[in-house]
């Protein structure tokens, strides 16, 4: 993943869209790997996973609608 793409991912998932929590740690995860990313929220249980395909962000899982 390029640094500009990593910055887009960070901006997309830095803050939980459900409860607004922006802390990571103590149960929350923020993982960026070569072509995938994951963010979980310890406060409300929100989680999102995605990948980079053809230089575009693709959300593969977002449990917002299940909450």
C-alpha positions in Angstrom: 0.0 0.0 0.0 1.4 3.4 -0.9 1.6 6.1 1.7 -1.0 8.3 0.0 -3.4 5.3 0.0 -2.6 4.6 3.6 -3.5 8.3 4.4 -6.9 7.8 2.7 -7.5 4.7 4.8 -6.5 6.5 8.0 -8.9 9.4 7.2 -11.7 7.0 6.4 -11.5 4.9 9.6 -9.8 7.2 12.1 -13.1 7.9 13.9 -15.9 5.4 14.6 -18.9 6.5 12.5 -21.3 5.0 15.1 -20.1 6.4 18.4 -17.3 8.8 17.5 -14.6 7.1 19.4 -11.1 7.8 17.9 -8.9 5.9 20.3 -7.1 2.7 19.4 -5.8 0.1 21.9 -7.4 -1.6 24.9 -9.7 -3.6 22.7 -9.8 -1.4 19.6 -7.8 -2.3 16.5 -6.4 -0.4 13.6 -4.4 -2.7 11.3 -3.0 -1.7 7.9 -1.1 -4.3 6.0 0.2 -4.5 2.5 -3.2 -4.3 0.7 -5.8 -4.8 3.5 -7.0 -2.8 6.5 -9.2 -3.4 9.6 -10.6 -1.1 12.3 -12.7 -2.2 15.3 -14.2 0.0 18.0 -14.1 -1.2 21.6 -16.9 1.2 22.7 -19.7 0.0 20.4 -18.4 -3.0 18.5 -18.3 -1.4 15.1 -15.8 -3.0 12.7 -14.8 -2.5 9.1 -12.4 -4.4 6.8 -11.3 -3.5 3.3 -8.6 -3.8 0.7 -6.9 -1.8 -2.0 -7.7 -3.0 -5.5 -6.5 -1.2 -8.6 -5.5 1.8 -6.5 -9.0 2.2 -5.0 -10.4 1.4 -1.6 -12.9 -1.5 -1.5 -14.9 -2.0 1.7 -15.3 -5.8 2.2 -17.1 -5.7 5.5 -18.9 -3.1 7.6 -21.2 -4.1 10.4 -22.9 -0.7 10.8 -26.2 -2.0 9.4 -26.2 -4.9 11.9 -26.0 -2.7 15.0 
